[in-house]
Amino acid sequence: MKILKIVLLIAGVALIIFGLYNAFVPQAVIDVGPIEVNAREGITNQTLGMIGIGVLALLAGILVKNRR
């Protein structure tokens, strides 16, 4: 159970950080002649889902009890 707890904590923190990074760091814009390609910026459903799953994994990692 200790390994499960550590994995859940690490995964939760990683998902939260990655979700926040995707939400707030501006993405590159490609402009070639008349064609302009914009990456999606800001908070999307994917970033909200990633942050939500990260929070759930973090809470599960905190609440997992060690067996003896």
LUMLUMDREN-2810 file (N, C-alpha, C; in Angstrom, 1 decimal):
<atoms>
<atom><aa>M</aa><ch>A</ch><at>N</at><xx>0.8</xx><yy>-1.2</yy><zz>0.0</zz></atom>
<atom><aa>M</aa><ch>A</ch><at>CA</at><xx>0.0</xx><yy>0.0</yy><zz>0.0</zz></atom>
<atom><aa>M</aa><ch>A</ch><at>C</at><xx>0.9</xx><yy>1.3</yy><zz>0.0</zz></atom>
<atom><aa>K</aa><ch>A</ch><at>N</at><xx>2.1</xx><yy>1.1</yy><zz>0.6</zz></atom>
<atom><aa>K</aa><ch>A</ch><at>CA</at><xx>2.9</xx><yy>2.3</yy><zz>0.6</zz></atom>
<atom><aa>K</aa><ch>A</ch><at>C</at><xx>3.3</xx><yy>2.7</yy><zz>-0.8</zz></atom>
<atom><aa>I</aa><ch>A</ch><at>N</at><xx>3.6</xx><yy>1.8</yy><zz>-1.7</zz></atom>
<atom><aa>I</aa><ch>A</ch><at>CA</at><xx>4.0</xx><yy>2.1</yy><zz>-3.1</zz></atom>
<atom><aa>I</aa><ch>A</ch><at>C</at><xx>2.8</xx><yy>2.7</yy><zz>-3.8</zz></atom>
<atom><aa>L</aa><ch>A</ch><at>N</at><xx>1.6</xx><yy>2.2</yy><zz>-3.6</zz></atom>
<atom><aa>L</aa><ch>A</ch><at>CA</at><xx>0.4</xx><yy>2.8</yy><zz>-4.2</zz></atom>
<atom><aa>L</aa><ch>A</ch><at>C</at><xx>0.2</xx><yy>4.3</yy><zz>-3.7</zz></atom>
<atom><aa>K</aa><ch>A</ch><at>N</at><xx>0.4</xx><yy>4.5</yy><zz>-2.5</zz></atom>
<atom><aa>K</aa><ch>A</ch><at>CA</at><xx>0.3</xx><yy>5.9</yy><zz>-1.9</zz></atom>
<atom><aa>K</aa><ch>A</ch><at>C</at><xx>1.3</xx><yy>6.8</yy><zz>-2.6</zz></atom>
<atom><aa>I</aa><ch>A</ch><at>N</at><xx>2.5</xx><yy>6.4</yy><zz>-2.7</zz></atom>
<atom><aa>I</aa><ch>A</ch><at>CA</at><xx>3.6</xx><yy>7.2</yy><zz>-3.3</zz></atom>
<atom><aa>I</aa><ch>A</ch><at>C</at><xx>3.2</xx><yy>7.4</yy><zz>-4.8</zz></atom>
<atom><aa>V</aa><ch>A</ch><at>N</at><xx>2.8</xx><yy>6.4</yy><zz>-5.5</zz></atom>
<atom><aa>V</aa><ch>A</ch><at>CA</at><xx>2.5</xx><yy>6.6</yy><zz>-6.9</zz></atom>
<atom><aa>V</aa><ch>A</ch><at>C</at><xx>1.3</xx><yy>7.5</yy><zz>-7.1</zz></atom>
<atom><aa>L</aa><ch>A</ch><at>N</at><xx>0.3</xx><yy>7.4</yy><zz>-6.3</zz></atom>
<atom><aa>L</aa><ch>A</ch><at>CA</at><xx>-0.9</xx><yy>8.3</yy><zz>-6.4</zz></atom>
<atom><aa>L</aa><ch>A</ch><at>C</at><xx>-0.5</xx><yy>9.8</yy><zz>-6.1</zz></atom>
<atom><aa>L</aa><ch>A</ch><at>N</at><xx>0.4</xx><yy>10.0</yy><zz>-5.1</zz></atom>
<atom><aa>L</aa><ch>A</ch><at>CA</at><xx>0.8</xx><yy>11.3</yy><zz>-4.8</zz></atom>
<atom><aa>L</aa><ch>A</ch><at>C</at><xx>1.6</xx><yy>11.9</yy><zz>-5.9</zz></atom>
<atom><aa>I</aa><ch>A</ch><at>N</at><xx>2.6</xx><yy>11.2</yy><zz>-6.4</zz></atom>
<atom><aa>I</aa><ch>A</ch><at>CA</at><xx>3.4</xx><yy>11.7</yy><zz>-7.5</zz></atom>
<atom><aa>I</aa><ch>A</ch><at>C</at><xx>2.5</xx><yy>12.0</yy><zz>-8.8</zz></atom>
<atom><aa>A</aa><ch>A</ch><at>N</at><xx>1.6</xx><yy>11.0</yy><zz>-9.1</zz></atom>
<atom><aa>A</aa><ch>A</ch><at>CA</at><xx>0.8</xx><yy>11.2</yy><zz>-10.3</zz></atom>
<atom><aa>A</aa><ch>A</ch><at>C</at><xx>-0.2</xx><yy>12.4</yy><zz>-10.1</zz></atom>
<atom><aa>G</aa><ch>A</ch><at>N</at><xx>-0.7</xx><yy>12.6</yy><zz>-8.9</zz></atom>
<atom><aa>G</aa><ch>A</ch><at>CA</at><xx>-1.6</xx><yy>13.7</yy><zz>-8.6</zz></atom>
<atom><aa>G</aa><ch>A</ch><at>C</at><xx>-0.9</xx><yy>15.1</yy><zz>-8.8</zz></atom>
<atom><aa>V</aa><ch>A</ch><at>N</at><xx>0.3</xx><yy>15.2</yy><zz>-8.2</zz></atom>
<atom><aa>V</aa><ch>A</ch><at>CA</at><xx>1.1</xx><yy>16.4</yy><zz>-8.3</zz></atom>
<atom><aa>V</aa><ch>A</ch><at>C</at><xx>1.5</xx><yy>16.7</yy><zz>-9.8</zz></atom>
<atom><aa>A</aa><ch>A</ch><at>N</at><xx>1.9</xx><yy>15.6</yy><zz>-10.5</zz></atom>
<atom><aa>A</aa><ch>A</ch><at>CA</at><xx>2.3</xx><yy>15.8</yy><zz>-11.9</zz></atom>
<atom><aa>A</aa><ch>A</ch><at>C</at><xx>1.2</xx><yy>16.2</yy><zz>-12.8</zz></atom>
<atom><aa>L</aa><ch>A</ch><at>N</at><xx>0.0</xx><yy>15.6</yy><zz>-12.6</zz></atom>
<atom><aa>L</aa><ch>A</ch><at>CA</at><xx>-1.2</xx><yy>16.0</yy><zz>-13.4</zz></atom>
<atom><aa>L</aa><ch>A</ch><at>C</at><xx>-1.6</xx><yy>17.5</yy><zz>-13.1</zz></atom>
<atom><aa>I</aa><ch>A</ch><at>N</at><xx>-1.6</xx><yy>17.9</yy><zz>-11.8</zz></atom>
<atom><aa>I</aa><ch>A</ch><at>CA</at><xx>-1.9</xx><yy>19.3</yy><zz>-11.5</zz></atom>
<atom><aa>I</aa><ch>A</ch><at>C</at><xx>-0.9</xx><yy>20.2</yy><zz>-12.1</zz></atom>
<atom><aa>I</aa><ch>A</ch><at>N</at><xx>0.4</xx><yy>20.0</yy><zz>-12.0</zz></atom>
<atom><aa>I</aa><ch>A</ch><at>CA</at><xx>1.4</xx><yy>20.9</yy><zz>-12.5</zz></atom>
<atom><aa>I</aa><ch>A</ch><at>C</at><xx>1.2</xx><yy>20.9</yy><zz>-14.1</zz></atom>
<atom><aa>F</aa><ch>A</ch><at>N</at><xx>1.1</xx><yy>19.8</yy><zz>-14.7</zz></atom>
<atom><aa>F</aa><ch>A</ch><at>CA</at><xx>0.9</xx><yy>19.8</yy><zz>-16.2</zz></atom>
<atom><aa>F</aa><ch>A</ch><at>C</at><xx>-0.3</xx><yy>20.5</yy><zz>-16.6</zz></atom>
<atom><aa>G</aa><ch>A</ch><at>N</at><xx>-1.4</xx><yy>20.3</yy><zz>-15.9</zz></atom>
<atom><aa>G</aa><ch>A</ch><at>CA</at><xx>-2.7</xx><yy>21.0</yy><zz>-16.3</zz></atom>
<atom><aa>G</aa><ch>A</ch><at>C</at><xx>-2.6</xx><yy>22.5</yy><zz>-16.1</zz></atom>
<atom><aa>L</aa><ch>A</ch><at>N</at><xx>-1.9</xx><yy>22.9</yy><zz>-15.0</zz></atom>
<atom><aa>L</aa><ch>A</ch><at>CA</at><xx>-1.8</xx><yy>24.4</yy><zz>-14.8</zz></atom>
<atom><aa>L</aa><ch>A</ch><at>C</at><xx>-0.8</xx><yy>24.9</yy><zz>-15.9</zz></atom>
<atom><aa>Y</aa><ch>A</ch><at>N</at><xx>0.2</xx><yy>24.2</yy><zz>-16.2</zz></atom>
<atom><aa>Y</aa><ch>A</ch><at>CA</at><xx>1.2</xx><yy>24.6</yy><zz>-17.3</zz></atom>
<atom><aa>Y</aa><ch>A</ch><at>C</at><xx>0.4</xx><yy>24.8</yy><zz>-18.6</zz></atom>
<atom><aa>N</aa><ch>A</ch><at>N</at><xx>-0.4</xx><yy>23.9</yy><zz>-19.0</zz></atom>
<atom><aa>N</aa><ch>A</ch><at>CA</at><xx>-1.1</xx><yy>24.0</yy><zz>-20.2</zz></atom>
<atom><aa>N</aa><ch>A</ch><at>C</at><xx>-2.1</xx><yy>25.1</yy><zz>-20.2</zz></atom>
<atom><aa>A</aa><ch>A</ch><at>N</at><xx>-2.7</xx><yy>25.4</yy><zz>-19.0</zz></atom>
<atom><aa>A</aa><ch>A</ch><at>CA</at><xx>-3.7</xx><yy>26.5</yy><zz>-18.9</zz></atom>
<atom><aa>A</aa><ch>A</ch><at>C</at><xx>-3.1</xx><yy>27.9</yy><zz>-19.0</zz></atom>
<atom><aa>F</aa><ch>A</ch><at>N</at><xx>-1.9</xx><yy>28.1</yy><zz>-18.5</zz></atom>
<atom><aa>F</aa><ch>A</ch><at>CA</at><xx>-1.4</xx><yy>29.4</yy><zz>-18.3</zz></atom>
<atom><aa>F</aa><ch>A</ch><at>C</at><xx>-0.2</xx><yy>29.8</yy><zz>-19.1</zz></atom>
<atom><aa>V</aa><ch>A</ch><at>N</at><xx>0.5</xx><yy>28.9</yy><zz>-19.7</zz></atom>
<atom><aa>V</aa><ch>A</ch><at>CA</at><xx>1.7</xx><yy>29.2</yy><zz>-20.5</zz></atom>
<atom><aa>V</aa><ch>A</ch><at>C</at><xx>1.2</xx><yy>29.4</yy><zz>-21.9</zz></atom>
<atom><aa>P</aa><ch>A</ch><at>N</at><xx>1.5</xx><yy>30.5</yy><zz>-22.5</zz></atom>
<atom><aa>P</aa><ch>A</ch><at>CA</at><xx>1.0</xx><yy>30.8</yy><zz>-23.9</zz></atom>
<atom><aa>P</aa><ch>A</ch><at>C</at><xx>1.7</xx><yy>29.8</yy><zz>-24.9</zz></atom>
<atom><aa>Q</aa><ch>A</ch><at>N</at><xx>0.9</xx><yy>29.4</yy><zz>-25.9</zz></atom>
<atom><aa>Q</aa><ch>A</ch><at>CA</at><xx>1.4</xx><yy>28.5</yy><zz>-26.9</zz></atom>
<atom><aa>Q</aa><ch>A</ch><at>C</at><xx>1.8</xx><yy>29.3</yy><zz>-28.1</zz></atom>
<atom><aa>A</aa><ch>A</ch><at>N</at><xx>2.6</xx><yy>28.6</yy><zz>-28.9</zz></atom>
<atom><aa>A</aa><ch>A</ch><at>CA</at><xx>3.2</xx><yy>29.3</yy><zz>-30.1</zz></atom>
<atom><aa>A</aa><ch>A</ch><at>C</at><xx>2.1</xx><yy>29.5</yy><zz>-31.2</zz></atom>
<atom><aa>V</aa><ch>A</ch><at>N</at><xx>2.3</xx><yy>30.6</yy><zz>-31.9</zz></atom>
<atom><aa>V</aa><ch>A</ch><at>CA</at><xx>1.4</xx><yy>30.9</yy><zz>-33.0</zz></atom>
<atom><aa>V</aa><ch>A</ch><at>C</at><xx>2.2</xx><yy>30.9</yy><zz>-34.3</zz></atom>
<atom><aa>I</aa><ch>A</ch><at>N</at><xx>1.8</xx><yy>30.1</yy><zz>-35.3</zz></atom>
<atom><aa>I</aa><ch>A</ch><at>CA</at><xx>2.5</xx><yy>30.0</yy><zz>-36.6</zz></atom>
<atom><aa>I</aa><ch>A</ch><at>C</at><xx>1.8</xx><yy>30.9</yy><zz>-37.6</zz></atom>
<atom><aa>D</aa><ch>A</ch><at>N</at><xx>2.5</xx><yy>31.8</yy><zz>-38.2</zz></atom>
<atom><aa>D</aa><ch>A</ch><at>CA</at><xx>2.0</xx><yy>32.7</yy><zz>-39.2</zz></atom>
<atom><aa>D</aa><ch>A</ch><at>C</at><xx>2.8</xx><yy>32.6</yy><zz>-40.5</zz></atom>
<atom><aa>V</aa><ch>A</ch><at>N</at><xx>2.3</xx><yy>31.9</yy><zz>-41.5</zz></atom>
<atom><aa>V</aa><ch>A</ch><at>CA</at><xx>3.0</xx><yy>31.7</yy><zz>-42.8</zz></atom>
<atom><aa>V</aa><ch>A</ch><at>C</at><xx>2.1</xx><yy>32.3</yy><zz>-43.9</zz></atom>
<atom><aa>G</aa><ch>A</ch><at>N</at><xx>2.5</xx><yy>33.4</yy><zz>-44.4</zz></atom>
<atom><aa>G</aa><ch>A</ch><at>CA</at><xx>1.7</xx><yy>34.1</yy><zz>-45.4</zz></atom>
<atom><aa>G</aa><ch>A</ch><at>C</at><xx>0.3</xx><yy>34.3</yy><zz>-45.0</zz></atom>
<atom><aa>P</aa><ch>A</ch><at>N</at><xx>-0.7</xx><yy>33.9</yy><zz>-45.8</zz></atom>
<atom><aa>P</aa><ch>A</ch><at>CA</at><xx>-2.1</xx><yy>34.1</yy><zz>-45.5</zz></atom>
<atom><aa>P</aa><ch>A</ch><at>C</at><xx>-2.6</xx><yy>33.1</yy><zz>-44.5</zz></atom>
<atom><aa>I</aa><ch>A</ch><at>N</at><xx>-1.8</xx><yy>32.1</yy><zz>-44.1</zz></atom>
<atom><aa>I</aa><ch>A</ch><at>CA</at><xx>-2.3</xx><yy>31.1</yy><zz>-43.2</zz></atom>
<atom><aa>I</aa><ch>A</ch><at>C</at><xx>-1.8</xx><yy>31.3</yy><zz>-41.8</zz></atom>
<atom><aa>E</aa><ch>A</ch><at>N</at><xx>-2.6</xx><yy>31.3</yy><zz>-40.9</zz></atom>
<atom><aa>E</aa><ch>A</ch><at>CA</at><xx>-2.3</xx><yy>31.5</yy><zz>-39.5</zz></atom>
<atom><aa>E</aa><ch>A</ch><at>C</at><xx>-2.8</xx><yy>30.4</yy><zz>-38.6</zz></atom>
<atom><aa>V</aa><ch>A</ch><at>N</at><xx>-2.0</xx><yy>29.8</yy><zz>-37.9</zz></atom>
<atom><aa>V</aa><ch>A</ch><at>CA</at><xx>-2.4</xx><yy>28.6</yy><zz>-37.0</zz></atom>
<atom><aa>V</aa><ch>A</ch><at>C</at><xx>-2.2</xx><yy>29.0</yy><zz>-35.6</zz></atom>
<atom><aa>N</aa><ch>A</ch><at>N</at><xx>-3.3</xx><yy>29.0</yy><zz>-34.8</zz></atom>
<atom><aa>N</aa><ch>A</ch><at>CA</at><xx>-3.3</xx><yy>29.3</yy><zz>-33.4</zz></atom>
<atom><aa>N</aa><ch>A</ch><at>C</at><xx>-3.5</xx><yy>28.1</yy><zz>-32.6</zz></atom>
<atom><aa>A</aa><ch>A</ch><at>N</at><xx>-2.7</xx><yy>27.9</yy><zz>-31.6</zz></atom>
<atom><aa>A</aa><ch>A</ch><at>CA</at><xx>-2.9</xx><yy>26.8</yy><zz>-30.7</zz></atom>
<atom><aa>A</aa><ch>A</ch><at>C</at><xx>-4.0</xx><yy>27.2</yy><zz>-29.7</zz></atom>
<atom><aa>R</aa><ch>A</ch><at>N</at><xx>-4.7</xx><yy>26.3</yy><zz>-29.1</zz></atom>
<atom><aa>R</aa><ch>A</ch><at>CA</at><xx>-5.7</xx><yy>26.6</yy><zz>-28.1</zz></atom>
<atom><aa>R</aa><ch>A</ch><at>C</at><xx>-5.0</xx><yy>27.1</yy><zz>-26.9</zz></atom>
<atom><aa>E</aa><ch>A</ch><at>N</at><xx>-5.5</xx><yy>28.2</yy><zz>-26.4</zz></atom>
<atom><aa>E</aa><ch>A</ch><at>CA</at><xx>-4.9</xx><yy>28.8</yy><zz>-25.2</zz></atom>
<atom><aa>E</aa><ch>A</ch><at>C</at><xx>-5.9</xx><yy>28.9</yy><zz>-24.1</zz></atom>
<atom><aa>G</aa><ch>A</ch><at>N</at><xx>-5.5</xx><yy>29.0</yy><zz>-22.9</zz></atom>
<atom><aa>G</aa><ch>A</ch><at>CA</at><xx>-6.4</xx><yy>29.2</yy><zz>-21.8</zz></atom>
<atom><aa>G</aa><ch>A</ch><at>C</at><xx>-6.9</xx><yy>27.8</yy><zz>-21.2</zz></atom>
<atom><aa>I</aa><ch>A</ch><at>N</at><xx>-7.9</xx><yy>28.0</yy><zz>-20.4</zz></atom>
<atom><aa>I</aa><ch>A</ch><at>CA</at><xx>-8.4</xx><yy>26.8</yy><zz>-19.7</zz></atom>
<atom><aa>I</aa><ch>A</ch><at>C</at><xx>-9.5</xx><yy>26.1</yy><zz>-20.6</zz></atom>
<atom><aa>T</aa><ch>A</ch><at>N</at><xx>-9.2</xx><yy>24.9</yy><zz>-21.0</zz></atom>
<atom><aa>T</aa><ch>A</ch><at>CA</at><xx>-10.1</xx><yy>24.1</yy><zz>-21.8</zz></atom>
<atom><aa>T</aa><ch>A</ch><at>C</at><xx>-10.7</xx><yy>22.9</yy><zz>-20.9</zz></atom>
<atom><aa>N</aa><ch>A</ch><at>N</at><xx>-11.6</xx><yy>22.2</yy><zz>-21.5</zz></atom>
<atom><aa>N</aa><ch>A</ch><at>CA</at><xx>-12.1</xx><yy>21.0</yy><zz>-20.8</zz></atom>
<atom><aa>N</aa><ch>A</ch><at>C</at><xx>-11.0</xx><yy>20.0</yy><zz>-20.5</zz></atom>
<atom><aa>Q</aa><ch>A</ch><at>N</at><xx>-10.0</xx><yy>19.9</yy><zz>-21.4</zz></atom>
<atom><aa>Q</aa><ch>A</ch><at>CA</at><xx>-8.9</xx><yy>18.9</yy><zz>-21.2</zz></atom>
<atom><aa>Q</aa><ch>A</ch><at>C</at><xx>-8.1</xx><yy>19.3</yy><zz>-20.0</zz></atom>
<atom><aa>T</aa><ch>A</ch><at>N</at><xx>-7.8</xx><yy>20.6</yy><zz>-19.9</zz></atom>
<atom><aa>T</aa><ch>A</ch><at>CA</at><xx>-6.9</xx><yy>21.1</yy><zz>-18.7</zz></atom>
<atom><aa>T</aa><ch>A</ch><at>C</at><xx>-7.7</xx><yy>21.0</yy><zz>-17.4</zz></atom>
<atom><aa>L</aa><ch>A</ch><at>N</at><xx>-9.0</xx><yy>21.3</yy><zz>-17.5</zz></atom>
<atom><aa>L</aa><ch>A</ch><at>CA</at><xx>-9.8</xx><yy>21.1</yy><zz>-16.2</zz></atom>
<atom><aa>L</aa><ch>A</ch><at>C</at><xx>-9.9</xx><yy>19.7</yy><zz>-15.8</zz></atom>
<atom><aa>G</aa><ch>A</ch><at>N</at><xx>-10.1</xx><yy>18.8</yy><zz>-16.8</zz></atom>
<atom><aa>G</aa><ch>A</ch><at>CA</at><xx>-10.1</xx><yy>17.4</yy><zz>-16.5</zz></atom>
<atom><aa>G</aa><ch>A</ch><at>C</at><xx>-8.8</xx><yy>16.9</yy><zz>-15.9</zz></atom>
<atom><aa>M</aa><ch>A</ch><at>N</at><xx>-7.7</xx><yy>17.3</yy><zz>-16.4</zz></atom>
<atom><aa>M</aa><ch>A</ch><at>CA</at><xx>-6.4</xx><yy>16.9</yy><zz>-16.0</zz></atom>
<atom><aa>M</aa><ch>A</ch><at>C</at><xx>-6.2</xx><yy>17.4</yy><zz>-14.5</zz></atom>
<atom><aa>I</aa><ch>A</ch><at>N</at><xx>-6.5</xx><yy>18.6</yy><zz>-14.3</zz></atom>
<atom><aa>I</aa><ch>A</ch><at>CA</at><xx>-6.4</xx><yy>19.2</yy><zz>-12.9</zz></atom>
<atom><aa>I</aa><ch>A</ch><at>C</at><xx>-7.3</xx><yy>18.4</yy><zz>-11.9</zz></atom>
<atom><aa>G</aa><ch>A</ch><at>N</at><xx>-8.5</xx><yy>18.1</yy><zz>-12.4</zz></atom>
<atom><aa>G</aa><ch>A</ch><at>CA</at><xx>-9.5</xx><yy>17.4</yy><zz>-11.5</zz></atom>
<atom><aa>G</aa><ch>A</ch><at>C</at><xx>-9.0</xx><yy>16.0</yy><zz>-11.2</zz></atom>
<atom><aa>I</aa><ch>A</ch><at>N</at><xx>-8.5</xx><yy>15.3</yy><zz>-12.2</zz></atom>
<atom><aa>I</aa><ch>A</ch><at>CA</at><xx>-8.0</xx><yy>13.9</yy><zz>-11.9</zz></atom>
<atom><aa>I</aa><ch>A</ch><at>C</at><xx>-6.8</xx><yy>14.0</yy><zz>-11.0</zz></atom>
<atom><aa>G</aa><ch>A</ch><at>N</at><xx>-6.0</xx><yy>15.0</yy><zz>-11.2</zz></atom>
<atom><aa>G</aa><ch>A</ch><at>CA</at><xx>-4.8</xx><yy>15.2</yy><zz>-10.4</zz></atom>
<atom><aa>G</aa><ch>A</ch><at>C</at><xx>-5.2</xx><yy>15.4</yy><zz>-8.9</zz></atom>
<atom><aa>V</aa><ch>A</ch><at>N</at><xx>-6.2</xx><yy>16.2</yy><zz>-8.7</zz></atom>
<atom><aa>V</aa><ch>A</ch><at>CA</at><xx>-6.7</xx><yy>16.5</yy><zz>-7.3</zz></atom>
<atom><aa>V</aa><ch>A</ch><at>C</at><xx>-7.2</xx><yy>15.2</yy><zz>-6.7</zz></atom>
<atom><aa>L</aa><ch>A</ch><at>N</at><xx>-8.0</xx><yy>14.5</yy><zz>-7.5</zz></atom>
<atom><aa>L</aa><ch>A</ch><at>CA</at><xx>-8.6</xx><yy>13.2</yy><zz>-7.0</zz></atom>
<atom><aa>L</aa><ch>A</ch><at>C</at><xx>-7.5</xx><yy>12.2</yy><zz>-6.6</zz></atom>
<atom><aa>A</aa><ch>A</ch><at>N</at><xx>-6.4</xx><yy>12.1</yy><zz>-7.5</zz></atom>
<atom><aa>A</aa><ch>A</ch><at>CA</at><xx>-5.3</xx><yy>11.2</yy><zz>-7.2</zz></atom>
<atom><aa>A</aa><ch>A</ch><at>C</at><xx>-4.5</xx><yy>11.6</yy><zz>-6.0</zz></atom>
<atom><aa>L</aa><ch>A</ch><at>N</at><xx>-4.4</xx><yy>12.9</yy><zz>-5.8</zz></atom>
<atom><aa>L</aa><ch>A</ch><at>CA</at><xx>-3.7</xx><yy>13.5</yy><zz>-4.6</zz></atom>
<atom><aa>L</aa><ch>A</ch><at>C</at><xx>-4.5</xx><yy>13.2</yy><zz>-3.4</zz></atom>
<atom><aa>L</aa><ch>A</ch><at>N</at><xx>-5.8</xx><yy>13.4</yy><zz>-3.4</zz></atom>
<atom><aa>L</aa><ch>A</ch><at>CA</at><xx>-6.6</xx><yy>13.1</yy><zz>-2.2</zz></atom>
<atom><aa>L</aa><ch>A</ch><at>C</at><xx>-6.6</xx><yy>11.6</yy><zz>-1.9</zz></atom>
<atom><aa>A</aa><ch>A</ch><at>N</at><xx>-6.7</xx><yy>10.7</yy><zz>-3.0</zz></atom>
<atom><aa>A</aa><ch>A</ch><at>CA</at><xx>-6.7</xx><yy>9.3</yy><zz>-2.8</zz></atom>
<atom><aa>A</aa><ch>A</ch><at>C</at><xx>-5.3</xx><yy>8.9</yy><zz>-2.2</zz></atom>
<atom><aa>G</aa><ch>A</ch><at>N</at><xx>-4.2</xx><yy>9.5</yy><zz>-2.6</zz></atom>
<atom><aa>G</aa><ch>A</ch><at>CA</at><xx>-2.9</xx><yy>9.2</yy><zz>-2.0</zz></atom>
<atom><aa>G</aa><ch>A</ch><at>C</at><xx>-2.8</xx><yy>9.6</yy><zz>-0.6</zz></atom>
<atom><aa>I</aa><ch>A</ch><at>N</at><xx>-3.5</xx><yy>10.6</yy><zz>-0.2</zz></atom>
<atom><aa>I</aa><ch>A</ch><at>CA</at><xx>-3.4</xx><yy>11.1</yy><zz>1.2</zz></atom>
<atom><aa>I</aa><ch>A</ch><at>C</at><xx>-4.3</xx><yy>10.2</yy><zz>2.1</zz></atom>
<atom><aa>L</aa><ch>A</ch><at>N</at><xx>-5.4</xx><yy>9.7</yy><zz>1.5</zz></atom>
<atom><aa>L</aa><ch>A</ch><at>CA</at><xx>-6.4</xx><yy>8.9</yy><zz>2.3</zz></atom>
<atom><aa>L</aa><ch>A</ch><at>C</at><xx>-6.1</xx><yy>7.4</yy><zz>2.4</zz></atom>
<atom><aa>V</aa><ch>A</ch><at>N</at><xx>-5.2</xx><yy>7.0</yy><zz>1.5</zz></atom>
<atom><aa>V</aa><ch>A</ch><at>CA</at><xx>-4.9</xx><yy>5.5</yy><zz>1.6</zz></atom>
<atom><aa>V</aa><ch>A</ch><at>C</at><xx>-4.2</xx><yy>5.2</yy><zz>2.9</zz></atom>
<atom><aa>K</aa><ch>A</ch><at>N</at><xx>-4.6</xx><yy>4.2</yy><zz>3.5</zz></atom>
<atom><aa>K</aa><ch>A</ch><at>CA</at><xx>-4.1</xx><yy>3.8</yy><zz>4.8</zz></atom>
<atom><aa>K</aa><ch>A</ch><at>C</at><xx>-3.1</xx><yy>2.6</yy><zz>4.6</zz></atom>
<atom><aa>N</aa><ch>A</ch><at>N</at><xx>-2.0</xx><yy>2.6</yy><zz>5.4</zz></atom>
<atom><aa>N</aa><ch>A</ch><at>CA</at><xx>-1.0</xx><yy>1.6</yy><zz>5.3</zz></atom>
<atom><aa>N</aa><ch>A</ch><at>C</at><xx>-1.5</xx><yy>0.3</yy><zz>6.1</zz></atom>
<atom><aa>R</aa><ch>A</ch><at>N</at><xx>-1.4</xx><yy>-0.8</yy><zz>5.5</zz></atom>
<atom><aa>R</aa><ch>A</ch><at>CA</at><xx>-1.7</xx><yy>-2.1</yy><zz>6.2</zz></atom>
<atom><aa>R</aa><ch>A</ch><at>C</at><xx>-0.5</xx><yy>-2.6</yy><zz>6.8</zz></atom>
<atom><aa>R</aa><ch>A</ch><at>N</at><xx>-0.7</xx><yy>-3.3</yy><zz>7.9</zz></atom>
<atom><aa>R</aa><ch>A</ch><at>CA</at><xx>0.4</xx><yy>-4.0</yy><zz>8.6</zz></atom>
<atom><aa>R</aa><ch>A</ch><at>C</at><xx>0.2</xx><yy>-5.5</yy><zz>8.7</zz></atom>
</atoms>
